[in-house]
Amino acid sequence: MQRVSTRDRVLQATLALFNDRGPDRVTTAEIARTVGINEGNLYYYFKTKEALLEALFRKLEGDASAFMMHASSNSATEPGIYSKFMRRWFSIVWTHRYIFRDLPGVIALAPSLREPTRTLSMGMRVVVEGMLHQMTAAELIDVPVDDAPHLLANVWIVSTYWAVYLSLQEGIDDLTPEHLDWGLNQVASLFKPYLSEVGKIELQAMLDGSFTQEDVP
């Protein structure tokens, strides 16, 4: 087995702690203690919490870029591909849920991430728009021209910031796989007025495949 570097162990521990409680509630001393090193060793790799957040954001960028490349190059026409893409995006949001749940706090701790976050958001919005066009071409949905911009915006907002809503509006910070199912259902509800008969079958298939603890890190 390949030995995991201390730097990678720090990032793994930090991601888990940030996902659990949020970056503003986790100290560097706690991170070092979790990894089994002293703070001096931690500062050798990451001198500030902002540096830790920047490194974790690069991991999110890598996951999102791979997803965007796959989705953008898709030429498949079978309906199932779109539900797979949607579930994959939700899994990415789950893996990096601290940043989606606590975005204002993340930006406060790491102002350097403001523009990269905006750029990533714009790129993902373009991918979602492309997927909606593909779903229309595959006759899964039929969206009036006037409704299309609103549907695009709402799908992007709900699919990306459902965790923020649960945290701020419902007081739920300890997210579970069931909350991913909740978010997926919210997105699904946006498509219902525009679904073809084939689209309705595909939507139900997507919702029937519930997330489990094994499905998400």
C-alpha positions in Angstrom: 0.0 0.0 0.0 1.2 3.5 -0.8 2.0 5.5 2.3 -0.1 8.6 2.8 2.1 11.7 3.3 1.7 13.8 6.4 0.5 16.7 4.2 -2.3 14.5 2.8 -3.2 13.2 6.2 -3.5 16.8 7.4 -5.9 17.6 4.6 -8.0 14.5 5.1 -8.3 15.3 8.8 -9.1 18.9 8.1 -11.8 18.1 5.6 -13.5 15.7 8.0 -13.4 18.2 10.9 -14.6 21.1 8.7 -17.4 19.0 7.3 -18.4 18.0 10.8 -18.4 21.4 12.5 -17.3 24.2 10.1 -13.9 25.9 9.6 -14.6 28.6 12.2 -15.2 26.1 15.0 -12.0 24.0 14.4 -8.6 25.1 15.7 -5.2 24.2 14.2 -4.4 22.6 17.5 -7.3 20.2 17.1 -6.3 19.4 13.5 -2.7 18.7 14.6 -4.0 16.5 17.5 -6.2 14.6 15.1 -3.3 13.9 12.8 -1.0 13.0 15.6 1.5 15.8 15.1 2.4 19.0 17.0 1.3 22.4 15.7 4.8 23.2 14.7 4.7 20.3 12.2 1.3 21.5 11.0 2.6 25.0 10.4 5.5 23.5 8.3 2.9 22.4 5.8 0.2 25.1 6.3 1.1 28.3 8.0 -2.5 29.5 8.3 -6.0 28.3 8.2 -6.4 30.2 5.0 -3.6 28.1 3.5 -5.5 24.9 4.6 -8.8 26.2 3.0 -6.9 27.0 -0.2 -5.5 23.5 -0.4 -8.9 22.0 0.2 -10.5 24.2 -2.4 -8.0 22.9 -5.0 -9.4 19.4 -4.2 -12.9 20.7 -4.8 -11.7 22.3 -8.1 -10.2 18.9 -9.2 -13.4 17.0 -8.4 -15.6 19.7 -10.1 -13.4 20.0 -13.1 -13.5 16.3 -13.7 -17.2 16.3 -13.4 -17.6 19.3 -15.8 -15.3 17.7 -18.4 -17.2 14.5 -18.3 -20.6 16.2 -18.5 -19.5 18.7 -21.2 -18.1 15.9 -23.4 -21.2 13.7 -23.0 -22.6 12.4 -26.2 -24.8 9.7 -24.8 -28.5 9.9 -25.4 -30.0 7.4 -23.0 -32.1 9.1 -20.3 -30.2 7.5 -17.4 -27.0 9.5 -18.0 -28.6 12.7 -16.6 -29.7 11.3 -13.3 -26.2 9.9 -12.9 -24.7 13.3 -13.5 -27.1 14.9 -11.0 -26.2 12.3 -8.3 -22.5 12.8 -9.0 -22.8 16.5 -8.5 -24.7 16.0 -5.2 -21.9 13.6 -4.1 -19.3 16.3 -4.8 -21.4 18.8 -2.8 -21.6 16.2 0.0 -17.8 15.5 0.0 -17.0 19.3 0.3 -20.1 20.2 2.2 -18.4 22.6 4.6 -17.8 25.1 1.8 -21.4 25.0 0.5 -22.9 25.0 4.0 -20.5 27.7 5.5 -19.6 29.7 2.4 -19.7 33.2 4.0 -17.5 32.0 6.9 -15.1 30.3 4.5 -14.7 33.6 2.5 -14.2 35.5 5.7 -11.4 33.2 6.7 -9.9 32.9 3.2 -10.7 36.1 1.1 -8.4 34.7 -1.6 -11.1 32.2 -2.4 -13.8 34.7 -3.3 -12.9 34.9 -7.0 -12.0 31.2 -7.5 -15.4 30.3 -5.9 -17.1 32.7 -8.3 -15.3 31.2 -11.3 -16.1 27.7 -10.3 -19.8 28.6 -9.8 -19.9 30.2 -13.3 -18.4 27.1 -14.9 -20.8 24.8 -13.2 -23.7 26.9 -14.3 -22.6 26.6 -17.9 -22.5 22.8 -17.5 -26.0 22.7 -15.9 -27.3 24.8 -18.9 -25.8 22.3 -21.3 -27.4 19.4 -19.5 -30.8 21.1 -19.7 -30.3 21.5 -23.5 -29.3 17.9 -23.8 -32.4 16.8 -21.8 -34.6 18.8 -24.1 -33.0 17.3 -27.2 -33.5 13.8 -25.7 -37.2 14.7 -25.2 -37.1 14.3 -21.5 -38.3 17.8 -20.8 -40.1 20.5 -22.8 -39.4 23.9 -21.3 -41.0 27.0 -22.8 -38.4 29.6 -23.9 -39.5 32.1 -21.3 -39.3 29.5 -18.5 -35.8 28.2 -19.4 -33.7 31.0 -17.7 -35.7 30.6 -14.4 -35.4 26.8 -14.4 -31.7 27.0 -15.0 -31.2 29.5 -12.2 -33.3 27.5 -9.8 -31.7 24.1 -10.6 -28.3 25.6 -10.0 -29.3 27.4 -6.8 -31.0 24.3 -5.3 -28.5 21.7 -6.4 -25.6 23.7 -5.0 -26.9 25.5 -1.9 -29.4 23.1 -0.4 -27.0 22.5 2.4 -26.9 26.2 3.2 -30.7 26.3 3.3 -30.8 23.3 5.8 -28.2 25.0 8.0 -29.6 28.5 8.0 -33.4 27.9 7.8 -33.8 24.5 9.5 -30.8 24.6 11.9 -29.4 21.3 10.6 -25.7 21.3 10.6 -25.1 17.5 11.0 -26.0 16.5 7.4 -26.7 12.8 6.6 -27.3 10.9 3.4 -31.0 11.4 4.0 -30.4 15.1 3.5 -28.9 14.4 0.1 -32.1 12.6 -0.8 -34.0 15.7 0.4 -32.0 18.0 -1.8 -32.3 15.7 -4.8 -36.1 15.7 -4.3 -36.1 19.5 -4.3 -34.3 19.6 -7.6 -36.6 17.0 -9.0 -39.7 19.1 -8.1 -38.4 21.8 -10.4 -38.5 19.5 -13.4 -42.0 18.0 -12.8 -44.0 20.6 -14.8 -41.9 20.1 -17.9 -41.4 16.3 -17.9 -42.3 14.0 -20.8 -43.7 10.5 -20.1 -40.2 9.1 -20.5 -38.8 11.9 -18.3 -41.2 11.0 -15.5 -40.0 7.4 -15.6 -36.4 8.6 -15.5 -37.1 11.0 -12.6 -38.6 8.3 -10.5 -35.7 6.0 -11.2 -33.3 8.7 -10.0 -35.3 9.3 -6.8 -35.6 5.6 -6.1 -31.8 5.3 -5.9 -31.5 6.7 -2.4 -28.1 7.7 -1.1 -26.7 5.5 1.7 -23.8 6.0 4.0 -21.7 3.8 1.7 -22.4 6.1 -1.3 -20.9 9.2 0.2 -17.5 9.8 2.0 
